[in-house]
Structures are given as structure tokens and as C-alpha cells.
Amino acid sequence: MALSRFWTFILLLSIAYVLVMLGLGKQYSLGMLVNGKQGDALVVNELDTAALKGTPLLAQMRAAGEDGVDVGDDRYVLNGTGIIKVTHGTVPADGLFATCRNTIMDLWLPLIGYLTFFCGLLNLLVDSRAMEKVAHLLSPVFHRVFPDLRKDHPAYGFMTLNFAANFLGLDSAATPFGLKAMESMQEDNPDKGRATNPQIMFLCLHAAGLTLLPTSIIGYRAAMGAANPADVMVPLIITSFAGTLAALIMVSVRQRINLFNLPVMGGVLLVTSIIGGLMAYIGSLAGAAKFHFTDNLSNGMLLVIILLIVGYAFLMERYFRENGTNLFDSFVHGAKDGFTTGLRVLPYMLAMLAALSIFRNSGLMGLVMDGLSWAMAQVGVSKEIIDAIPVALMRPFSAGGSRGFLLDAMKTYGPDSITGQLVCLFQGAAETTFYVVALYFGSVGVKNARYTLGIMLLADLVCVITAIVLVGVYF
């Protein structure tokens, strides 16, 4: 319900706002909302050459050609039709049509590929009865965190693979595992349109994004010329761990789950120990060796997971024969199911991303960001933190948008500045909250997300506060 209202409000408010601005003469064109492309020059006015006939500026524009002439913060460009375009800044996001196209080409089609392959692997786990063994092994811990799920529920195995993939920074692999976990829990949902307690707990933990190997963030820092691209690893791991614990505690309080028991506390301590040990080893490595190790560890673990799944299925081939099938046919059957899942999630992805495109290009989102930055400045928040806030505000809405702010901040202030370090923590320690809710609940037809969105946003806030504290202590 909250997601539906959010989607409705941002569409109505954004369109109303831009129409008011157009009526007041503060918005020149509506074309960018429909046909705009992110990063293109933003046209704020157009003039006939007659208006500047005989002026030095017109002569300069003719000499400059397509490069145009800068006048203050504006750029004047004379095009081939004799019209002078006045531009200021760039288009914040792709327009509606470009968003629809890019959602299909850049997001949905790759997602279909990931889903098809990994759902095929997951079907091998199911048909070889390995998922039953994994669920039985993990049930002492998981049943206390998800008490409404029966013991040995198959979702335990899917969730484990999802958490492991996120932990290793393998987002592409994590999504298929997570969608299968949601589908598995949906089978026991008595009210198919309303999120269950286990679904909410899982999605909040997934979105908290506990990450050990932030390879993409390290890559961005290396590209921007950071002295030590991997120096954000330790604070980023701590920040994501704090967000995960916050999500676990908040959902547990809401669902009245007692976390103070031996299996859960032991599980938390085990994860903490693994993180601590790997952090200590990674911290002992030099810059290039550190990046090489983390890259090989994440991708190597993915290959090991595939090896274990296929290897175990081969050893248990008798189960496939009993069902009148074989490993390859089982993989293909699961892959078809992954493709079907991809078809179901497309409308939800498209609806959310189209709404966010209009929200950003209307200027309303920029107005909100400017207001929050002003309010923070009034209470004494340092300029370095305020300069990083756009990434924190954009991250729950758009991964691409926040990534653009991230790269711009590192380019403007330097990757090793306080702002440059902070934006990396904001980007790496949180998820694209609204997109995740729409994707995961949309895949199973859940329309009432209950309190999921609120807790996920609070967990994002915990990550932001933790990052601000850590950047002051660590750097």
C-alpha cells in the first residue's frame, strides 16, 4: 500500500509541479521529460539569430560551431537551422521514452539472462534434494528468525544463497536466488496480496546489503585516481553490517521475535568472526594485491557454488532418473521458470522507474534535495557532509542516478576527500529501496507491503548516520 501511494504521489506531484513551473515561465520545455537523455545539455531558451544580429556574440557562435560560446553559466549554440539554443546544466535523468527503452534493454534483458541461468541451477538443487538438506541444516537458526515458516522450509536454502551472493558483492546472482526465496514463501501465504512476516524479514535483510567485497566501489575509486582505492572497504563493511543489524532488530521488534537465543546469537557471532578475519587479512595486503584478492574471491566463490551444485547433482543422479529426467532437462525446466519470473517482474520495474524519471526531470527531486541540504546547513552540518548528501538521497530511488552523483562528487572534490570517501560509503552500504520492493513483491503479486518500506528506509538512515560517524573516525 505504501509503495502504491508513493508511486501515485510522485507522479501526480511531479507532473503538477512541472506544469506550474511552465505556467510561471520557469520551465522552458517539457520535451526532456518525455524524450530527454541523461547528461545531454538542458535547453532553457531558444532565440532567433535576428535577436543578436550584428553582435560580437553571434559572430563568436558562428566561429565556434557546435561547441558554442559560454556566457556566464549558460552556453549559446547556433545550430544548422539558424536557431540559437541556450543551455544550462544537463538533463538529470533519461526521459520517459528513454527510460522505457533502457529498462528493457539495460535492466530487464540482462535480468532475464541471470534468472534463466541461476534458476536452472536452483532446480538442480531441488531435484537432487540438496535444498532439503540445506534447509534442515540451517533450520535451527532460520526458524528463530523466521518463526512463521515451518522447519526445513525450502526458502531457507534460497535465502542462504541470496545472502551469500550479496555478501560477496555478486548482485546479479543474488537477485535470482532472492526471487526464488520470495516465490517459495508465497506458496504458504494465505493472503496472496499481502506480505507475510517472513517475506518482510527477508526483504529487509536483503536490502540492508551486508557486503564484504565492494568490488564496484573499489573500481570507481581506482578509475578516479584514488591513492588507495580499497581504503573504504573496512568502513563500508562496518556500515553495511550496522544497517543489517538495524533491519534485523527493527523487524524483530515489530514481529515480536526473540533474538536472544543461542542459535541466533551464535550465527551473528560466526558472521562477525568471518568478517573480522577476512578484514584483517585483506587489510594486510597492498593496494593492487588487495583488489586482486577481492576480485578473485568474489568470482571464485561464485564458480565454487556452481561447481558444488552441479557436482552434487551429478552424484545424486539417481534422484533424477527416479523422476524420469536428467541433469540437463532439470536445468532447462528451471531455466524456463526463471524466464517466466522475468516476465512477471517487468511491469513493476517499468512503472517504478518511469515514475522516478519524471520525478527527477521535473525538478521536484532537486527542490527536495536543496531543501534538505539547507536544513542541514542550518543545524551546523559540515559542508563536506552536505556535498555528499545527494548520493544518500538518490540511492533509495535510483542506482544509476546515485552512481552519477558519486562519480561527479569524486571528480569535483577528489576521491580521497571527506566527501569523496563518504559518497562511496553511501553508495556501497545501501540498496535501491523502492526498486527492490517493487521488483521482489511484484514478482509474487504482493500489493500490500505493510511496513516493509518504512523499515527499509530506516535501515538506510542507519547506514547514512553510521557512514558519517565512521568517515570522521577512520579518515
CORURLIN-V803688 format. One record per pair of residues at least 12 apart in sequence whose ideal C-beta (glycine too) atoms are under 6 Angstrom apart, sorted by the first residue. I is the first residue (numbers start at 0). J is the second residue. D is the distance in whole Angstrom. If there is no record, write none. Layout:
BEGIN
I:J:D / I:J:D
END
This chain:
BEGIN
0:447:5 / 1:452:5 / 2:436:5 / 2:448:5 / 2:452:6 / 6:354:5 / 9:354:5 / 9:358:5 / 10:354:5 / 13:357:5 / 13:358:5 / 13:361:4 / 13:363:5 / 16:361:5 / 16:363:5 / 17:361:4 / 27:43:5 / 27:44:6 / 28:42:6 / 31:90:5 / 31:94:6 / 31:360:6 / 32:94:6 / 32:357:6 / 32:360:5 / 33:94:5 / 33:95:5 / 33:96:6 / 34:94:5 / 34:96:6 / 35:90:4 / 35:94:4 / 36:93:6 / 36:97:6 / 37:90:6 / 37:92:5 / 37:93:5 / 38:89:5 / 39:90:5 / 40:86:4 / 41:86:6 / 41:87:6 / 41:88:5 / 41:89:6 / 41:90:5 / 42:84:5 / 42:86:6 / 43:85:6 / 43:87:5 / 44:85:4 / 45:82:6 / 45:84:6 / 46:83:4 / 48:81:5 / 60:75:6 / 60:77:4 / 73:85:5 / 73:87:5 / 74:86:5 / 91:359:5 / 91:360:6 / 92:356:5 / 92:359:4 / 92:360:5 / 93:356:6 / 95:353:6 / 95:356:6 / 98:352:6 / 98:353:5 / 98:356:4 / 102:348:6 / 102:349:5 / 102:352:5 / 107:345:5 / 110:341:6 / 111:341:4 / 113:171:5 / 113:175:6 / 114:175:5 / 114:337:4 / 114:340:6 / 114:341:5 / 115:334:5 / 115:337:5 / 115:338:5 / 117:172:6 / 117:175:4 / 118:175:6 / 118:333:5 / 118:334:6 / 118:336:5 / 118:337:3 / 119:330:4 / 119:333:4 / 119:334:4 / 120:308:5 / 121:179:5 / 121:333:6 / 122:329:5 / 122:332:6 / 122:333:2 / 123:308:6 / 123:312:4 / 123:329:6 / 123:330:6 / 124:308:6 / 126:319:6 / 126:329:5 / 127:311:6 / 127:312:4 / 127:315:4 / 127:318:6 / 128:318:6 / 129:311:5 / 130:153:5 / 130:156:4 / 133:156:4 / 134:151:5 / 134:152:6 / 134:153:6 / 134:155:4 / 134:156:5 / 135:151:5 / 137:155:5 / 138:150:5 / 138:151:5 / 139:262:5 / 140:262:5 / 140:266:5 / 141:155:5 / 143:260:6 / 143:262:6 / 143:263:5 / 145:197:4 / 145:200:6 / 147:196:5 / 147:197:5 / 148:197:5 / 153:183:5 / 154:180:5 / 154:183:4 / 154:184:5 / 157:176:5 / 157:179:5 / 157:180:4 / 157:183:6 / 158:180:5 / 158:201:6 / 160:176:4 / 161:173:5 / 161:176:4 / 161:177:4 / 161:180:6 / 164:176:6 / 166:209:6 / 166:211:5 / 167:212:5 / 167:297:4 / 167:300:5 / 168:210:6 / 168:212:4 / 168:213:6 / 168:214:5 / 168:297:5 / 169:301:5 / 172:301:6 / 177:205:6 / 178:340:6 / 178:442:5 / 181:439:5 / 181:443:5 / 182:443:6 / 184:197:5 / 184:198:5 / 185:443:4 / 192:446:5 / 192:447:6 / 193:447:4 / 194:445:5 / 194:448:5 / 194:449:5 / 196:254:5 / 199:451:5 / 200:250:5 / 202:439:6 / 202:451:6 / 203:246:4 / 203:250:5 / 203:454:5 / 203:455:6 / 204:246:6 / 206:430:4 / 206:432:6 / 206:435:5 / 206:455:5 / 207:242:4 / 207:243:4 / 207:246:4 / 207:458:5 / 208:239:5 / 208:430:5 / 209:239:5 / 209:240:6 / 209:243:4 / 210:239:5 / 212:293:5 / 212:297:5 / 213:235:5 / 213:427:4 / 214:293:6 / 214:294:6 / 214:297:6 / 216:423:5 / 216:427:4 / 217:229:5 / 217:290:6 / 220:414:5 / 223:409:4 / 223:414:4 / 225:414:4 / 225:415:6 / 226:415:6 / 227:286:5 / 229:289:4 / 229:290:6 / 231:423:5 / 233:278:6 / 234:424:6 / 234:469:4 / 234:473:5 / 235:424:5 / 235:427:5 / 235:428:6 / 238:424:5 / 238:428:4 / 238:462:5 / 238:465:5 / 238:466:5 / 239:428:4 / 241:461:6 / 241:465:4 / 242:458:5 / 242:461:5 / 242:462:4 / 245:458:5 / 245:461:4 / 246:458:4 / 249:454:5 / 250:454:6 / 312:326:6 / 340:442:6 / 343:442:6 / 344:438:6 / 344:441:5 / 344:442:5 / 347:437:4 / 347:441:3 / 351:433:6 / 351:434:6 / 351:437:4 / 355:396:5 / 355:397:6 / 368:389:6 / 368:392:5 / 372:385:5 / 372:388:6 / 383:417:4 / 383:418:5 / 384:467:6 / 386:418:5 / 387:418:5 / 387:421:4 / 387:422:5 / 389:404:5 / 390:404:5 / 390:405:5 / 390:422:4 / 390:425:4 / 390:426:6 / 391:425:4 / 391:463:5 / 394:429:5 / 395:432:4 / 395:433:6 / 395:459:6 / 396:433:6 / 398:431:5 / 401:426:6 / 405:422:5 / 405:426:5 / 408:422:5 / 420:470:5 / 420:474:5 / 421:470:5 / 424:466:4 / 425:466:6 / 428:462:5 / 429:459:5 / 429:462:5 / 432:455:5 / 436:448:6 / 436:452:6
END
